[in-house]
């Protein structure tokens, strides 16, 4: 279906600019339509949005037009259908949208801030794609999820998707744009050539990303379902204690995030590599193995709890000797559900929570680990029942240290 041609007024309305700005773009030859015998199209809407942003940043419209006339710049790629994800404006204001949704205007403002977007004003009109968020908001709020909790989740969405899209763009730039420029290709031809790659990759990338998202959802949902099953067995009084339960161990590096922000991604990669070498050298001799690498740490599995404690203490000492950020560790013993190489259950979740509670160079373990570690040359100091995030009741924890 061919989109209907647009007049100057319609283009300005959809792009969120003034009709006068559209006329300025035409005078500068940035746009070649005139709204009458040469009507505008969706690509012109996107060109108007893009150059409006450039103009607001101090880039004269006339200079853009001159570069186009001289053949050093081309914006024809914006006519490609994969740019249709650049949405125009809706027919109602943010204020009207908030009223229809039955939520305060401040909620929509908080949504924009959480996602990293410029917060609109009540009299401004949202983008069309923002309307697709409403059904998800409505379901979440109807089932009792608080607005503040939803905002926190959207902050995670915003930060994570921003990293993904920037990494995608960097990959494109470093592997396609930069080599072409180094070969003497003009900016005009770089943009035209890049559009060919964009046309093909954008036809498949959304489904690829969605498949990864679904796999991640499967893991998270499985994790939650296994925990509910375990709780159901406990409520029924039919859960059987394992004679020699395995142990899960989470090792994290203190201050890793701040350190890598200060030193950059290369430093992060070096830290991860150094930690990997230490983990392999320390864990394998104790009948353990690394299940999953987590950026600033690692999830470990051991056949027996005593081995997990000894290995954890050795890991803490090794990170100090290798001048790495101080490690902190959490260990718990109990049943573990394994599926497709992933580990699920309360044992896993509790070990992770305990690691987050441990301080630098501290190994915290549960009573289950202590009871399984009789005869091991490790001292356990009670630190009292501790409330852990996401755990209903306080958990009795012990600080492990070498010797008796």
Secondary structure, 3 states (H helix, E strand, C coil): CCCCCECHHHHHHHHCCCHHHHHHHHHCCCCCCCCCCCCECHHHHHHHHHHHHHHHCCCCHHHHHHHHHCCCCCCHHHHCHHHHHCCCEEEEEHHHHHHHHCCCHHHHHHHHHHHCCCCCCCCCEEEHHHHHHHHHHHHHHHCCCCHHHHHHHHHHHHHHHHHHHHHHHHHHHHHHHHHHHHCCCCHHHHHHHHHHHHHHHCCCHHHHHHHHHHHHHHHHHHHHHHHHHHHHHHHHCCCCCCCCCCEEEEEEECCHHHHHHHHCHHHHHHHHHHHHHHHHHHHHHHCEEEEEECCCEEEEEECCHHHHHHHHHHHHHHHHHCCCCCEEEEEEECCCEEECCEEECHHHHHHHHHHHHCCCCCEEEEHHHHHHCCCCCEEEEEEEEECCCCCCCCEEEEEEEECC
